[in-house]
Amino acid sequence: MNKIVFLSLFIILWAIEAGAYQLYNNVVEDKVWKKGETLLGFLEENNLPLSLYYNLDDSEEKLSADIRSLTVYQILRNRDKSIRQVLIPLNEELQLHIYEEGEGNYTLSIDPVRYQTRDKVLVMDIESIFSKDILNKTGNFPLAVALEQLFKKQVEFRRLKKGDKVVALYREKVRMGKFYGTQKVYAAMIGTRKKSYYEFLADDGNYYDEQGRTHNGSSFIVPCNYRRISSKFTLKRWHPILHKFRAHHGIDYAGKIGTPVLAANDGKVIFMGRKGGYGNTVIIQHEGGFKTLYGHLSRFNNDVRGTYVKKGTIIGFLGNSGMSTGPHLHFGLSLNNRWIDPAHKIVITKMLHGEKRKKFMNFVTLSKQKIVAALAAYEKGKEEKGNGKERTD
């Protein structure tokens, strides 16, 4: 691709992601990925080359199969209605990008999603229903969901009364002028007439109260002894072998070949064999829609094949099989067939200790100061507004 063409594509892509819906007589359409729709069907329906699909490698094909129904994606058309570019989010960090490279010639790539972030402070009174009030105040549905999930083990929302307070320090993500993906909450408080409830985000990705206690404990355990974590869960990682952006749906525990690998929780072994780039793999089905995956094993414990195992049972041994740059265990966790970060479901202790606790408590102190200041400014603003109304009357 020559520099002029590349620059033109970059400018158009930037304009699309920045929310410019008309550019040089090109029109951007918002579309919704239909239930049961496939990438191959999409290409066929839009008169795009089917070779874009057939030339995908295994990991790219798997990613394209994970496009969620109801995902909002964008099509940029030329004046003659032919397609210029397509942007389809695959997850929060990666998107499928189809673009015209010369008349009638198209290229497909998987690129990082471009979005804007803004640090925000929410302060509000409860009026009727917790999540509905947050949505009415901010217009941010993902934030309402995040806060409800965050406090559901501490607070009975139906018992909240009009005038109770909500304060949240968070980072919102915006793509194409709309709230996008997970809104990251750093600290939050629900204040009632009798008690205030706090949640703070620690470096380990879990939330704790102001005493460093977690309300999100889980029965999953770390499945092996390891020397270090060589890769964390991420929706956007530069693959060291493929040299492409890929999601990394799990945690890689680097260790010694032959280290016993344990079942992270009670469940049934539903798969034991070779599985693509994971090499020798075990999959266990757990209650509640959870599954765990253990990849790159050197060998299996064949005695547990197809059986129900207890947490801590040896299911195999750490290795370097499959697509791997060194001995490690790839540990994946899914909920209802969607990959989630295992670190958020593994809590080794119920309280933070040592340096981790010290660092966390410093964060708690600073966050509470911000919450108190924000609440005071909010109440002062209400009082001034009320006084102004009285004078007007």
N, C-alpha and C positions, 0 to 999 in steps of 0.2 A: 504494500500500500504506500503510495507516495505521500510526502509530508502535507501537501495541500488537502488531499482527500482526508487524511487522518485528522488534521486540524478542523476541517469542516464537521466531521463526525463528532469530534470532541465538543465543539461549540453547541451542536444540536443536542447531544446527550446532556450536557450541562444545563441547557435551557429547559429540557424536559424535566429533569430532576429538580430544578429550581422552581418549577411550577409555571413556566411560561407555556401556555397552552396553544399559542399561535406563534409561528416563527417562519418568516419568509414564505407566507402563504401555505405553510404546512400546518395541519391540524392534528392535535393530539386527542385521541379518544380514550376514555376510561372504559375498560371492559371487565367482566367478571368471569373467572374460570368456572365453567359449569361442572356439576357433579358428574363424574364418569368421563369427563373430557380427557383426552390424551394429547401428548405433543404431536404424535404422528397425525392424529385427526385434525389438530389445529393447523398444521402445515398444509394438509390437503384441502381443508376448507378455505384457506386464505391464499391458495395458489402459490405456495412457497415450495421450494425444492425439497422433496422427500429425502434427498441425500443428506440434508442437514441432520436428520434423525439417524439414518443408517450409518453415518460416519462417526457417531458418538462412541466413545469408549465405554467400558462397563460402568465405571463410576459416574460418568456423565449421564448415562442412560438411567441409572438408579436415581440420581438427583432429579432428573426430569419427571420420573414417575411419582415423585413425592410432592409435586405441586398440589397445594390444598384446594379443594373446592371452595368457591366464594372468594378466592384470592383476587384482589383488584390489580390489574395489569394495564399497561399503556401501549397503544399503537400510534405511531407517527406516520401519516400518509402523505404522499406527494399530491400535487394538484390534480393528477389524473386518477386519484384514489388508490393507486398502487402503494404497497407498503414500503416505507423508508426505514423504519426501525421498530422493534418490539422489545419491551422490557417486562419480564415476568419474574417476580420475586420467587425464589425457591425456598428461602428461609429469611430470617431477619437480616442476614449479612451477605448473602449471595443472590445474584439474579441471573436469569438466562437472557442474553442479549443477542438479538438477531438484527443485522443491519445490512443495507444494500451497499455493495462495494462495486460500483460500476453498474450500468443499467441492466437489471435482470439478474445480476450476480449477487448472491447473499452469503454471509458468513455468520456462524453461530459461535458464541463464546460464553463462558461463565465468569462473571466479573463481580467485584464487591458492590453492594448496594450503596448508593450515595444518598445520605440523608443529613438533615441538620439537627443539632442538639441544643437545647436551651435549659439552663438550670432555673428552676422555678420554686416558689414558695406558695403553698395553698393554705389559706386560713378561712374558715367558714363556720357558720352555725348550722346545726342540724335543724331542718324544718319538718321533715316527715319521714322519709326512708333514706337510709345511709347512702347506698350506691346511687340512688336517683338524685339525691341532693348534690353529690359530687359531680355527676354528669351535668346537671343543670348549671352548676357553678363554672365548670371548666370546659365542657363539651368534649372531654377526654374520656371516652369509654374504657380504653385499656387501663387508665389510672384508677378508675372506679373499681374495676375488677381486681387490680393489684392490691389496693388498700383493703378491700373486703377479704381477700385471701390472707392478707398479712395479719389481720386482727381476729379472724374467725374463731381461733382457739382461746382468745382472751375475753372477747366482748360478745354479749348477747345483743345483737343489733336491734331486735324488736323492743328491747327495754330502753333504748336511747330515747331521750326526751327532747322536745323543742328547746333550743338554746344550748344544748351540749356542743362542745367544740371539736373541730378537726383541724390539725395542723400537719402539713407534710412538706418535707424538703425533698425534691425529686428532680430528675432530669428527663425531660420529654424529648421524644424523637419525632421528627416531622419529615415526611417524604411527600413530594408532590402537593404540598399545602395541606396535608392531612396527617393526623396523629398516626404513628406507625410503630408496630411491634410492641415490645415490652417497655413500659415506662419505669425507669430505675428509681426506686424510692430509697433514699439514704437514711432518713429518719422520719418518724411519724408519731403523732400523739392523738389519742381520743380522750377528751376531758369531760367527765360527767360532774354532777354536783357532789358526788361522794369520793370519786377517785379518778386519777389520770393513768392511762395505759400507754406505754411507750414500746416502740420497736426500733432497733438500730441495725444497720447492715454492717457486718464485720468483714474482714479481709478474706475469710474462708467462704464467703458467699451465702452464709446463713444469717438469720436475724436473731437478735438477742434483746432481752429487756435491759433496763438501766442497771441491773445487777450482774449482767453477763450470763443470764440463764436463757436457754433456748426453749421455745414452745413448739418447735418443729422437729423434735426428735424422731428418729427412724430406727427400725430394726435392721437395716442393711449394714453390713460390716465391710471393711477393706478386705478384698479377697486374697491377699498374699503379702508376705514380707517383701519389701522393696528397698532399693538403694536411693532412688529419687523418682519424682514424677517427670517423665521426659516430654509429655504433651498433655495439656489440659483439654477439657471439652470446649469446643468453639465452633461457631457456625461459619467461620472464615479462617482457613489456615492455608499457607503456601505449602503444598505437599512436597516433602523432601525427595521423593522418587519421581513422581509424575511432573513436577515443576509446573503445577497449575493450582488455582485456588480451589479448595475443597472444604467441606465441613468435616470436622473431626468429632464424631459422635461418641465420645467416651473419654476415659482417662487412661493414659499409658503409664504403667508402673514398670520402670526399668529395674531389672534384677538378674540374678544368677540362674542360668539354665538348670532346670530340675527342681526349682523352688516349688513346693506344693501350692496349688491354687485351690481355694476353698469356695464353697457355695456361699454367696453373700447373704442369703436368706433361705428360709424353708421353701421348697417348691419341687416341681417335677422336671426331670431332665427330658426335654422334648427334642433335642438335637445333639448329636455327637458325631462329628465328621469333618470333612474339608468344606470350607465355605469361602470361595474366591480369594480375595486379598487377605482375609483374616487367617488363612491357613487352617490348621487344626483348631476347631471351634466347638465349644459347648454352649447351649442355650437352655436356660431354666425358666419355666413359667411359674410365677408367684401369684398369690392372691391379690385382688384389687386391680387386675389389669397390668401388673408389672411383669417385665421379662428382663433377665440379665444375660449378657453375652460375654464370653471369655475367649479371646482370640489369640493366635500365634503360639498355641501350646506346643510343647515338644512331644507329649504323649498324653493319653487319656487314662483315667481310672475306669476301666471297662466294667468293673463291678457295679457301677451306678448307672450304666446306660439304661434309659427308659424308666428309671425308678424315681420314687419320691425321696428327696434327700433333706436332711436337717441342715440348718445354718452351721457352717464350719466344717462340713464334710469335704474331704478331698475329692475333687472331680477331675483333676488333671495336674499337669506340671508345666511351669513357665518355660517358654521356648522362643524360637525365632522363625517359625514356619510362616508361609505366606509372604506377602509384600511387607518386608520389615527391614529396618536399617540396623537393628541390634536386638539382643534378647530383651523381651519385655512382655507384659500382659496387657492386652487391650481389653479394658472393662467397660462395657456399654450397658446402659439402663434405659428401657423404654416404658412408657405408660400409654396403654391403649394404642400401641404400635407407632407412637411418636417418641423419638429420642429425647431424653432430658439429661440434664447434667447430674451425674452420680454424686458429685460433691455436695449437692443440695439435699441428698437423701441419706448421706452417711454422716452421722454425728457420733464421734467416738466418746466424747464426754458431754455431760449435761450442762457444764459451765466452762467458761474460758479460764485459763490459768497462765501464770508466769508472764512473760513478755507480751504474749498475745492479749492477755487480759489488761495489762497496763496500757498498751496502745489503744485497745478498744475503749477503756474508761476515759482516756483523754478525748477520744472522738465523741463519746457520750456527753462529756462536759461541754465541749464546743457546740454540739448540736442542740443541747437543751438551752444553751444561751441564745442561740438563733431562734429557737421555737418560742421562748419567753418574749424575746424582742418583737418577733412577728405578731404574736398574740396581743402584746401591749399596743403596738401600732394599729392593729385592727380595731381594738376596743376604743382607742382614742379617735380613730376615724369615724366610728359609729356615733360616738358622743358628739363630735363636732357637727356631724351631719344632722343629728337630732336637734342640737341647739339651733342650727341654722333653720330647720323647719319650724321650730317654735317661734323664732323671730319673724319668719315670713307670715305665720298665722296671726 
